[in-house]
Amino acid sequence: FMWTFSGNGNGTLQFTGFAAGVDENSGLAVTATASPKNVVAQIPRPLLTRPSLLAYPSQVSAGQLITLVMGVTNNGLADADNTTALAHVNSGDVTLLSGPVPVTRTIAAGGGYGTFTWTYSANGSGNVIFTASAHSLGVDSQNNTSNTVIVQTAPVGNLTFQPLTSPLSVGQVITVVMRVTNNGQAQLNNLIPMLTAMGDTSGISYISGPLPVSASVAGNGGEAYFTWRYNITGSGSVSFYGEATGVDANSGLTVVLEPKVSGSVAMQSVATLSAGLIMPPVVSLNQVYTVRMYVSNTGMAGAVNVAPSSLNLAGSVGSAIRISGPSPAAQSIPGMSAVEFTWTYSAVGTGNVDFKGTASGQDENSGSTVTSPQAQRVIN
């Protein structure tokens, strides 16, 4: 059985029903009553849901754009004509650039869906949260809040060099260490260093570097180190010009660091010793005489802890006894300089006396041992 009714106003209608009949076999009367049913009657109008809000990207650098999208559904029986959207900044420092787009729109009845879009520029670091709502024909949606957008200051890279060891000698290795710090909040990605040698570059040869080839540097004081190595092949002076570029992890923009120049390295020829013996050509028996050894350093690097060997008289016909010396026992010799070591001997036998000796020390820069050729002089 079916009836058709027309609602004349807003409210709740309740329907019930009653049926009666006769049992076909017994002839007895039978009846039944239907359970009441409520029907809500309303004048057709929009019904806007609480909107959804999405702000993206969820993390940006200052100066980067933030997009806010609001979506709203109309569950009412009438189209939501001229629907408008209102958005507010709950927290954070941003500037509205555009929106809402569109300014108005119609959202169809019975589950129609529509979106509105705003664009903002992030001005400073902090957390940004938006609130928004929709409105149509006197019908207002509830407010809703967006997700949080984290705004960071852009990467601020600073390039410096570790102090260089100087002076160094030919054959030693120059190790150049570049340090990059990031004093911004956003991470600095794909940081690539570049190094250019300056000065007497013909005196060095490349070994390796940079190690690593690239790096990511965290914000808030993060740091990375890059290392190069050069072999010293000649004398002179070199320094290094450092550059580096990276990418803001949030915005993808290129970050160029201010170039810097390292300290200089003095490159010196290795300390090189030569020795010569000076003594009287003829002495008398039992005479006390002085033997001098002049030791020269013809290299640029200093020679330290230079000491003469014991004087060797092997092969002599005559004989002599050492009374004192050497004096001094050891001496440092700057580059391109010389010093003197002295002994006193007594002639105790006739004939030629053949003195031989060397001098040894360490290169002041490398610590390597350096020894002079044998010095020799004959006294009659």
C-alpha positions as CSV (number, residue, x, y, z in Angstrom):
1,F,0.0,0.0,0.0
2,M,1.5,3.4,-0.8
3,W,0.5,7.0,0.0
4,T,2.0,10.3,-1.2
5,F,2.2,13.4,1.0
6,S,3.5,16.9,0.5
7,G,5.3,18.7,3.4
8,N,4.1,22.2,3.9
9,G,6.7,23.5,6.4
10,N,9.7,22.8,8.5
11,G,9.5,20.2,11.2
12,T,9.2,16.5,11.9
13,L,6.4,14.4,10.6
14,Q,5.4,11.1,12.2
15,F,3.5,8.4,10.2
16,T,1.9,5.2,11.5
17,G,-0.6,2.8,9.9
18,F,-3.3,0.2,10.8
19,A,-4.5,-2.8,8.7
20,A,-7.4,-5.2,9.3
21,G,-8.7,-8.3,7.6
22,V,-10.3,-11.8,8.0
23,D,-8.6,-15.1,8.3
24,E,-9.5,-17.0,5.1
25,N,-9.9,-20.3,6.9
26,S,-11.3,-19.4,10.3
27,G,-13.2,-16.3,9.4
28,L,-11.7,-14.5,12.5
29,A,-10.7,-10.8,12.3
30,V,-7.0,-10.0,12.2
31,T,-5.4,-6.6,12.7
32,A,-1.8,-5.1,12.7
33,T,-0.4,-1.7,13.6
34,A,2.8,-0.3,11.9
35,S,5.6,1.1,14.0
36,P,5.8,5.0,13.8
37,K,8.3,6.5,11.4
38,N,9.6,10.1,11.6
39,V,10.3,12.2,8.5
40,V,12.1,15.5,8.7
41,A,10.6,18.1,6.5
42,Q,12.7,21.2,5.6
43,I,12.7,24.0,3.1
44,P,15.6,23.2,0.6
45,R,18.8,25.0,1.7
46,P,22.6,24.3,1.6
47,L,24.3,22.4,4.4
48,L,28.1,23.1,4.4
49,T,30.3,20.6,6.2
50,R,33.3,21.6,8.3
51,P,35.9,22.3,5.6
52,S,39.2,20.5,5.2
53,L,42.4,22.7,5.2
54,L,45.8,21.8,3.8
55,A,48.8,24.1,3.9
56,Y,51.9,23.1,1.9
57,P,54.8,22.6,1.9
58,S,54.9,21.6,5.5
59,Q,58.4,23.1,5.9
60,V,59.7,26.2,4.1
61,S,62.4,28.8,4.3
62,A,61.7,32.5,4.9
63,G,60.7,34.1,1.6
64,Q,59.2,30.9,0.2
65,L,55.6,30.5,-0.9
66,I,52.9,28.7,1.1
67,T,49.7,27.4,-0.5
68,L,46.6,27.0,1.5
69,V,43.7,24.9,0.0
70,M,40.3,24.6,1.6
71,G,37.7,22.0,0.5
72,V,34.1,22.0,1.5
73,T,31.1,19.7,0.8
74,N,27.4,20.7,0.5
75,N,25.2,18.0,2.0
76,G,22.1,20.2,1.8
77,L,19.1,19.9,-0.5
78,A,19.8,23.2,-2.3
79,D,22.9,24.4,-4.3
80,A,25.2,26.6,-2.3
81,D,25.3,29.6,-4.6
82,N,27.8,32.3,-4.3
83,T,29.8,30.4,-1.7
84,T,32.6,32.5,-0.3
85,A,35.6,31.5,1.8
86,L,37.4,33.3,4.7
87,A,40.9,32.5,5.9
88,H,42.8,33.9,8.8
89,V,46.4,33.5,10.1
90,N,46.2,31.9,13.5
91,S,49.9,32.1,14.2
92,G,53.1,32.9,12.3
93,D,54.4,35.8,10.1
94,V,53.2,35.5,6.5
95,T,51.9,37.9,3.9
96,L,48.9,37.2,1.7
97,L,49.8,37.3,-2.0
98,S,46.6,36.1,-3.6
99,G,43.3,34.4,-2.9
100,P,40.8,33.1,-2.4
101,V,40.7,31.6,-5.9
102,P,37.9,31.6,-7.0
103,V,36.4,34.5,-5.1
104,T,33.0,32.7,-5.2
105,R,31.6,29.5,-6.5
106,T,28.5,27.3,-6.5
107,I,28.6,24.0,-4.8
108,A,26.0,21.5,-5.9
109,A,23.5,20.1,-3.5
110,G,23.6,16.5,-2.3
111,G,27.3,16.1,-1.8
112,G,28.8,18.6,-4.1
113,Y,32.4,19.6,-3.4
114,G,34.4,22.8,-4.0
115,T,37.9,24.2,-3.2
116,F,39.4,27.6,-2.6
117,T,43.1,28.5,-2.7
118,W,45.3,31.2,-1.1
119,T,49.0,31.9,-1.6
120,Y,51.2,33.4,1.2
121,S,54.8,34.4,1.5
122,A,56.7,33.3,4.6
123,N,58.3,36.3,6.3
124,G,60.1,35.0,9.3
125,S,60.9,31.8,11.2
126,G,58.3,30.1,13.4
127,N,55.1,28.0,13.1
128,V,52.3,29.1,10.8
129,I,48.7,27.9,11.3
130,F,45.6,29.0,9.3
131,T,41.9,29.0,10.2
132,A,39.2,29.1,7.4
133,S,35.4,28.7,6.9
134,A,32.8,28.7,4.1
135,H,29.6,30.8,3.7
136,S,26.6,30.6,1.4
137,L,23.1,32.2,1.4
138,G,23.2,32.8,5.2
139,V,24.6,29.3,5.8
140,D,28.0,29.2,7.5
141,S,30.3,26.2,7.9
142,Q,32.2,25.6,11.1
143,N,35.8,26.9,11.3
144,N,38.6,24.5,10.9
145,T,42.4,24.9,11.4
146,S,45.2,23.8,9.0
147,N,48.2,21.7,9.6
148,T,51.3,23.5,11.0
149,V,53.8,24.9,8.5
150,I,57.4,25.2,9.9
151,V,59.2,28.3,8.6
152,Q,62.9,28.3,8.9
153,T,65.6,31.0,8.2
154,A,67.4,30.2,5.0
155,P,70.8,28.5,5.2
156,V,73.7,30.9,6.1
157,G,76.9,29.2,5.1
158,N,80.3,30.4,6.3
159,L,83.6,29.2,4.8
160,T,86.9,29.1,6.7
161,F,90.2,27.3,6.4
162,Q,92.0,25.4,9.1
163,P,95.5,26.9,9.8
164,L,98.1,25.6,7.4
165,T,101.4,24.2,8.5
166,S,104.2,26.4,7.4
167,P,107.0,26.3,6.5
168,L,107.3,22.8,4.8
169,S,110.1,21.2,2.9
170,V,110.2,19.8,-0.6
171,G,108.8,16.2,-0.5
172,Q,106.3,17.0,2.3
173,V,102.6,17.2,1.8
174,I,100.3,20.2,2.2
175,T,97.0,19.3,3.8
176,V,94.3,21.9,3.2
177,V,91.1,21.6,5.3
178,M,88.1,23.8,4.5
179,R,85.4,24.1,7.2
180,V,81.8,25.1,6.3
181,T,79.3,26.0,9.0
182,N,75.6,26.7,8.5
183,N,74.2,29.3,10.9
184,G,70.7,29.3,9.3
185,Q,67.9,27.0,10.3
186,A,67.3,25.3,7.0
187,Q,69.6,22.5,6.0
188,L,72.2,23.2,3.3
189,N,72.2,20.3,0.8
190,N,74.6,19.2,-1.9
191,L,77.3,21.5,-0.7
192,I,80.2,21.3,-3.3
193,P,83.6,22.9,-2.4
194,M,86.1,24.3,-4.9
195,L,89.7,25.1,-4.3
196,T,92.2,27.1,-6.5
197,A,95.9,27.2,-5.7
198,M,97.6,30.6,-5.9
199,G,101.2,31.7,-5.9
200,D,104.1,29.5,-6.8
201,T,101.8,26.7,-8.0
202,S,104.6,25.1,-10.1
203,G,106.1,23.9,-6.8
204,I,103.1,21.7,-5.9
205,S,101.4,18.7,-7.4
206,Y,97.9,17.5,-6.7
207,I,97.4,14.3,-4.8
208,S,93.7,14.2,-3.8
209,G,90.6,16.1,-2.8
210,P,88.1,17.3,-2.0
211,L,87.2,14.5,0.4
212,P,84.3,14.2,0.6
213,V,83.2,15.4,-2.8
214,S,80.0,17.0,-1.4
215,A,78.1,17.1,1.9
216,S,74.8,18.2,3.6
217,V,75.2,20.7,6.5
218,A,72.5,20.8,9.1
219,G,71.2,24.1,10.3
220,N,71.8,25.8,13.7
221,G,75.5,25.5,13.6
222,G,76.0,22.3,11.6
223,E,79.4,21.9,10.0
224,A,81.3,20.0,7.3
225,Y,85.0,19.5,6.5
226,F,86.7,19.0,3.1
227,T,90.3,18.0,2.7
228,W,92.8,18.4,-0.2
229,R,96.4,17.1,-0.3
230,Y,99.3,18.5,-2.4
231,N,102.9,17.3,-2.7
232,I,105.6,19.9,-2.5
233,T,108.0,19.7,-5.5
234,G,109.7,23.1,-5.4
235,S,110.3,26.1,-3.3
236,G,108.2,29.3,-3.0
237,S,104.9,30.2,-1.4
238,V,101.3,29.1,-2.1
239,S,97.9,29.9,-0.7
240,F,94.4,28.7,-1.6
241,Y,91.2,30.4,-2.8
242,G,88.1,28.5,-1.5
243,E,84.5,28.6,-2.9
244,A,81.4,26.6,-2.1
245,T,77.8,26.4,-3.3
246,G,74.9,24.4,-2.0
247,V,71.1,24.2,-2.1
248,D,68.4,25.3,0.4
249,A,66.8,22.0,1.5
250,N,63.4,23.7,1.7
251,S,63.2,26.0,-1.3
252,G,65.7,24.4,-3.7
253,L,67.4,27.7,-4.3
254,T,71.1,27.8,-4.8
255,V,73.2,29.2,-1.9
256,V,76.6,30.7,-2.8
257,L,79.0,31.1,0.1
258,E,81.4,34.1,0.3
259,P,84.8,33.0,-1.0
260,K,87.8,33.0,1.3
261,V,91.6,32.9,1.0
262,S,93.7,30.6,3.2
263,G,96.9,31.4,4.9
264,S,100.1,30.8,3.0
265,V,102.6,28.0,3.1
266,A,106.3,28.7,2.7
267,M,107.9,25.9,0.7
268,Q,111.6,25.4,1.3
269,S,114.3,23.3,-0.2
270,V,115.4,20.5,2.1
271,A,118.2,21.2,4.6
272,T,121.4,20.1,2.9
273,L,124.6,19.8,4.9
274,S,128.2,20.0,3.7
275,A,131.3,19.8,6.0
276,G,134.9,20.9,5.7
277,L,137.9,20.4,8.1
278,I,140.4,23.1,8.8
279,M,143.6,22.6,10.8
280,P,147.3,23.6,10.8
281,P,149.3,22.0,7.9
282,V,152.3,21.2,10.1
283,V,152.6,20.8,13.9
284,S,155.4,19.8,16.2
285,L,155.5,16.6,18.3
286,N,153.5,17.1,21.5
287,Q,152.0,20.3,20.2
288,V,148.4,21.0,21.1
289,Y,146.4,22.2,18.1
290,T,142.8,23.0,17.0
291,V,140.8,21.1,14.4
292,R,137.8,23.0,13.1
293,M,134.8,21.6,11.2
294,Y,132.7,24.1,9.2
295,V,129.2,22.8,8.5
296,S,127.1,24.7,6.0
297,N,123.4,24.3,5.3
298,T,122.8,25.1,1.7
299,G,119.1,24.4,1.8
300,M,116.3,26.8,2.7
301,A,114.9,24.8,5.6
302,G,116.7,24.9,8.9
303,A,118.8,22.0,10.1
304,V,118.3,21.3,13.8
305,N,120.3,19.2,16.3
306,V,123.3,19.2,14.0
307,A,126.2,17.4,15.5
308,P,129.5,16.3,14.1
309,S,130.6,12.7,14.2
310,S,133.7,11.6,16.0
311,L,136.8,12.4,13.9
312,N,138.2,9.2,12.4
313,L,142.0,8.8,12.1
314,A,141.9,5.4,10.4
315,G,144.7,5.1,7.8
316,S,146.9,7.7,9.5
317,V,150.7,7.1,9.8
318,G,151.0,9.7,12.6
319,S,149.0,9.8,15.7
320,A,147.0,12.3,17.8
321,I,145.1,12.3,21.0
322,R,141.8,14.3,21.4
323,I,142.0,16.6,24.4
324,S,138.5,18.2,24.1
325,G,135.6,18.7,21.7
326,P,133.5,18.9,19.8
327,S,132.4,22.3,20.9
328,P,129.5,22.9,20.8
329,A,128.2,19.3,21.0
330,A,125.2,20.2,18.7
331,Q,123.9,23.3,17.0
332,S,121.0,24.3,14.8
333,I,121.8,25.8,11.4
334,P,119.3,28.1,9.7
335,G,118.9,27.8,5.9
336,M,121.8,29.2,3.9
337,S,124.0,29.5,7.0
338,A,127.0,27.8,8.6
339,V,128.4,27.0,12.0
340,E,131.8,25.8,13.4
341,F,132.6,22.9,15.6
342,T,136.1,22.7,17.3
343,W,138.3,20.0,18.8
344,T,141.8,20.2,20.4
345,Y,144.3,17.4,19.7
346,S,147.9,16.7,20.9
347,A,150.4,15.4,18.4
348,V,151.9,12.3,20.0
349,G,153.5,10.7,17.0
350,T,155.3,11.8,13.8
351,G,153.8,11.3,10.4
352,N,150.7,12.3,8.5
353,V,147.4,12.3,10.4
354,D,144.3,11.8,8.3
355,F,141.2,13.3,9.8
356,K,137.7,12.2,8.5
357,G,134.2,13.1,9.8
358,T,130.6,14.0,8.9
359,A,127.8,16.1,10.4
360,S,124.2,15.0,10.8
361,G,121.0,16.7,11.9
362,Q,117.2,16.9,11.1
363,D,115.3,18.9,8.6
364,E,113.5,21.4,10.7
365,N,110.3,21.1,8.8
366,S,110.0,17.4,8.1
367,G,112.2,15.9,10.8
368,S,114.0,13.8,8.3
369,T,117.7,13.0,9.0
370,V,120.2,14.9,6.8
371,T,123.9,14.0,6.8
372,S,126.8,15.7,5.1
373,P,129.3,13.9,2.8
374,Q,132.5,12.9,4.5
375,A,134.9,15.8,5.3
376,Q,138.6,14.9,5.1
377,R,141.9,16.8,5.7
378,V,145.4,15.7,6.2
379,I,147.9,17.2,8.7
380,N,151.7,16.6,8.4
